[in-house]
Amino acid sequence: MEVTVLQAIGIGLVALFAYMVDFCAYAQWDRPIFTCLLVGFVLGDIPQALVLGANLELLYMGTMSIGAALPPDIYTGGILGVAFAIVTGTGIEGAITLCLPIASLALVVKQFFYTFFRGYCTHKADYYASIGNADGVAKMHILSLLMWVPMAILVGFAFYSGSATVQTILDSIPEFIMNGISVASGMIPALGFAMLAKLTVTPKTLPFLFLGFAFVSYLNVDVTGVAIFGLIIAIIAVYFTKPNQEVATVGMEEDDNEF
């Protein structure tokens, strides 16, 4: 499948749309499960794009930003991975093979913009804040979003250049660097799930966690079934533990009558 200029521009616009998610309170339209739909629309193969995007979403499910540490760029990796897989016809294998190294390489480029361009905007915003100029702070915030324009252009150019060119650039990176990036990329999902478990697992919710594990392990219930059982248990728990407003009101009236 030959890539046209209009398709490359479309992929660049999809990338720009995904990057702008930070401007809208992070509505999560940057995830592969959604950007793949736009990629499929641009390339004219929405069913295949949805299948690829769903598989990549499982791969990136545990990725998150932790402090100043950023995970591989799932926006660029997901968009280009799905796009190249559709163009070359390599399926999910091709998407996974390309998306991880592309995401890691895009992270290096993004860190460059973060360090210099956004660093400048941050210092200027601090200065405006120190003199009480709220408009200046707002302008620096909006100006910092312009860093995504060159990133989107790079995505469109990389797609137009073809997967072979991107692979050549990736092959030029020293092997020990790519190995380190691969190991780090593999640890990020586990770290993300561990942090999620730390936030959600409490003494009150721990029995439900083991109950779900028992359903899956011993009763062979799938994820949908566990979710349905969990919803039913949650509704019952909320219904039977909700305070009886009528009893509370009667008790308050009796206390008032005593006075």
C-alpha positions as CSV (number, residue, x, y, z in Angstrom):
1,M,0.0,0.0,0.0
2,E,1.6,3.3,-1.1
3,V,1.4,6.2,1.3
4,T,0.1,9.5,0.0
5,V,0.8,13.0,1.2
6,L,-2.8,13.4,2.3
7,Q,-2.6,10.3,4.4
8,A,0.7,11.5,6.0
9,I,-0.9,14.8,6.8
10,G,-3.9,13.0,8.3
11,I,-1.7,10.9,10.5
12,G,0.1,14.0,11.6
13,L,-3.2,15.7,12.5
14,V,-4.2,12.6,14.5
15,A,-1.0,12.8,16.4
16,L,-1.6,16.5,17.1
17,F,-5.1,15.8,18.3
18,A,-3.8,13.1,20.6
19,Y,-1.1,15.4,22.0
20,M,-3.6,18.1,22.8
21,V,-5.3,15.9,25.4
22,D,-3.3,17.7,28.0
23,F,-5.1,20.9,27.1
24,C,-8.5,19.4,27.9
25,A,-8.0,18.0,31.4
26,Y,-6.7,14.7,30.0
27,A,-9.9,13.2,28.5
28,Q,-7.8,10.1,27.5
29,W,-8.5,10.3,23.8
30,D,-4.8,9.8,23.3
31,R,-5.0,6.1,24.2
32,P,-4.4,3.6,21.3
33,I,-8.0,2.3,21.7
34,F,-9.2,5.7,20.4
35,T,-6.4,7.0,18.2
36,C,-6.6,3.7,16.2
37,L,-10.1,4.6,15.2
38,L,-8.8,7.9,13.7
39,V,-5.9,6.1,12.0
40,G,-8.3,3.6,10.5
41,F,-10.4,6.4,9.2
42,V,-7.4,8.1,7.6
43,L,-6.2,4.9,6.0
44,G,-9.6,3.5,5.1
45,D,-9.4,0.3,7.2
46,I,-11.3,0.9,10.5
47,P,-12.0,-2.8,11.4
48,Q,-8.3,-3.7,11.2
49,A,-7.3,-0.5,13.1
50,L,-9.7,-1.3,15.9
51,V,-8.3,-4.8,16.3
52,L,-4.7,-3.5,16.4
53,G,-5.6,-0.6,18.7
54,A,-7.3,-3.0,21.2
55,N,-4.2,-5.2,21.3
56,L,-1.8,-2.2,21.8
57,E,-4.1,-0.9,24.6
58,L,-3.5,-4.1,26.5
59,L,0.2,-3.6,25.9
60,Y,0.2,0.0,27.2
61,M,-2.5,-0.5,29.9
62,G,-0.2,-0.1,32.9
63,T,1.8,2.9,31.6
64,M,1.6,6.1,33.5
65,S,3.7,9.2,34.4
66,I,5.3,8.9,37.8
67,G,6.7,12.2,39.0
68,A,9.3,13.4,36.5
69,A,9.7,9.9,35.0
70,L,7.8,9.6,31.7
71,P,6.8,6.2,30.2
72,P,7.4,5.5,26.5
73,D,5.4,7.8,24.2
74,I,2.2,5.7,23.7
75,Y,0.7,8.4,21.5
76,T,3.4,8.2,18.8
77,G,4.0,4.5,19.3
78,G,0.4,3.5,19.0
79,I,-0.4,5.8,16.1
80,L,2.6,4.8,14.0
81,G,2.5,1.2,15.1
82,V,-1.1,0.8,13.9
83,A,-0.5,2.9,10.7
84,F,2.6,0.9,9.6
85,A,0.9,-2.4,10.4
86,I,-2.1,-1.5,8.2
87,V,0.1,-0.2,5.3
88,T,2.5,-3.2,5.4
89,G,-0.2,-5.8,6.2
90,T,1.9,-7.3,9.0
91,G,-0.9,-7.3,11.5
92,I,-0.5,-7.2,15.3
93,E,3.0,-8.6,15.1
94,G,4.2,-5.7,13.0
95,A,2.4,-3.2,15.2
96,I,4.0,-4.5,18.4
97,T,7.4,-4.8,16.8
98,L,7.5,-1.2,15.8
99,C,5.4,0.5,18.5
100,L,7.7,-0.1,21.4
101,P,11.0,1.1,19.9
102,I,9.2,4.0,18.2
103,A,7.6,5.0,21.5
104,S,10.9,4.9,23.2
105,L,12.6,7.0,20.5
106,A,9.7,9.5,20.6
107,L,10.2,9.8,24.4
108,V,13.7,11.0,23.8
109,V,12.5,13.7,21.4
110,K,9.7,14.7,23.8
111,Q,12.1,14.9,26.7
112,F,14.2,17.3,24.6
113,F,11.2,19.6,24.1
114,Y,10.3,19.3,27.7
115,T,13.7,20.2,28.9
116,F,14.3,23.3,26.7
117,F,11.1,24.7,25.4
118,R,8.7,23.8,28.2
119,G,11.5,24.6,30.7
120,Y,11.7,28.1,29.3
121,C,7.9,28.5,29.5
122,T,7.8,27.2,33.1
123,H,10.4,29.8,34.2
124,K,8.6,32.6,32.5
125,A,5.4,31.5,34.1
126,D,7.1,31.5,37.5
127,Y,8.3,35.1,36.8
128,Y,4.8,36.3,35.8
129,A,3.3,34.6,38.9
130,S,5.8,36.4,41.1
131,I,4.7,39.8,39.8
132,G,1.0,38.8,39.9
133,N,0.5,38.7,36.1
134,A,-2.1,36.0,35.7
135,D,-2.5,36.7,31.9
136,G,1.2,36.1,31.5
137,V,1.0,32.7,33.2
138,A,-2.0,31.7,31.0
139,K,-0.1,32.7,27.9
140,M,2.9,30.6,28.9
141,H,0.7,27.7,29.5
142,I,-0.9,28.0,26.0
143,L,2.5,28.7,24.4
144,S,4.0,25.5,25.9
145,L,1.4,23.5,23.9
146,L,3.1,24.6,20.7
147,M,5.8,22.0,21.3
148,W,3.4,19.4,20.0
149,V,3.3,20.9,16.6
150,P,6.8,19.8,15.6
151,M,6.1,16.5,17.2
152,A,3.0,16.0,15.0
153,I,5.1,17.1,11.9
154,L,7.7,14.4,12.8
155,V,5.0,11.8,13.1
156,G,3.6,12.7,9.7
157,F,7.0,12.8,8.1
158,A,8.0,9.4,9.7
159,F,4.8,7.8,8.3
160,Y,5.4,9.3,4.8
161,S,9.1,8.1,4.9
162,G,7.9,4.6,5.5
163,S,8.6,1.9,8.1
164,A,11.9,1.0,6.5
165,T,13.3,4.5,7.1
166,V,12.1,4.4,10.7
167,Q,13.6,1.0,11.2
168,T,16.9,2.2,9.7
169,I,17.0,5.0,12.3
170,L,16.2,2.6,15.1
171,D,18.9,0.2,13.9
172,S,21.5,3.0,14.1
173,I,20.9,3.3,17.9
174,P,23.5,1.3,19.9
175,E,22.2,-2.1,21.0
176,F,22.9,-1.6,24.7
177,I,20.7,1.5,24.6
178,M,17.8,-0.3,22.9
179,N,18.2,-3.2,25.4
180,G,18.0,-0.9,28.3
181,I,15.0,0.8,26.8
182,S,13.3,-2.5,26.2
183,V,13.9,-3.7,29.8
184,A,12.6,-0.4,31.2
185,S,9.5,-0.6,28.9
186,G,8.8,-4.0,30.2
187,M,8.9,-2.9,33.8
188,I,6.6,0.1,33.4
189,P,3.3,-1.9,33.0
190,A,4.2,-4.0,36.1
191,L,5.0,-0.8,38.1
192,G,1.7,0.8,36.9
193,F,-0.3,-2.1,38.0
194,A,1.5,-2.3,41.4
195,M,0.8,1.4,42.0
196,L,-2.9,0.9,41.0
197,A,-3.1,-2.1,43.4
198,K,-1.5,-0.1,46.2
199,L,-4.2,2.7,45.8
200,T,-7.2,0.4,45.5
201,V,-6.4,-2.6,47.7
202,T,-7.5,-1.8,51.3
203,P,-8.5,-4.0,54.2
204,K,-12.2,-3.5,53.1
205,T,-11.6,-4.3,49.5
206,L,-9.1,-7.1,49.9
207,P,-11.7,-9.9,50.4
208,F,-13.4,-8.9,47.1
209,L,-10.0,-9.1,45.3
210,F,-9.5,-12.7,46.5
211,L,-13.2,-13.4,45.7
212,G,-12.6,-12.3,42.1
213,F,-9.4,-14.4,42.0
214,A,-11.4,-17.5,43.2
215,F,-14.0,-16.9,40.5
216,V,-11.4,-16.9,37.8
217,S,-9.2,-19.7,39.1
218,Y,-11.7,-22.2,40.4
219,L,-14.9,-21.4,38.6
220,N,-13.4,-20.4,35.2
221,V,-15.4,-17.2,35.1
222,D,-14.2,-14.7,32.5
223,V,-13.5,-11.0,33.1
224,T,-17.0,-9.9,32.1
225,G,-18.6,-12.4,34.5
226,V,-16.4,-11.2,37.3
227,A,-17.3,-7.6,36.5
228,I,-21.0,-8.5,36.7
229,F,-20.6,-10.3,40.0
230,G,-18.6,-7.3,41.3
231,L,-21.3,-4.9,40.3
232,I,-24.1,-7.0,42.0
233,I,-22.1,-7.3,45.2
234,A,-21.3,-3.5,45.2
235,I,-25.0,-2.7,44.8
236,I,-26.0,-5.1,47.6
237,A,-23.3,-3.7,49.9
238,V,-24.3,-0.1,49.3
239,Y,-28.0,-0.9,49.7
240,F,-27.7,-2.8,52.9
241,T,-25.1,-0.5,54.5
242,K,-26.9,2.8,53.6
243,P,-28.1,4.5,56.8
244,N,-31.8,4.3,57.4
245,Q,-32.9,8.0,57.1
246,E,-36.3,7.4,58.5
247,V,-34.9,5.8,61.7
248,A,-32.4,8.6,62.1
249,T,-35.1,11.3,61.7
250,V,-37.4,9.6,64.3
251,G,-34.4,9.5,66.7
252,M,-33.7,13.2,66.2
253,E,-37.4,14.1,66.8
254,E,-37.5,12.0,70.0
255,D,-34.3,13.9,71.2
256,D,-36.0,17.2,70.5
257,N,-39.1,16.2,72.4
258,E,-37.1,15.5,75.5
259,F,-36.1,19.1,75.7
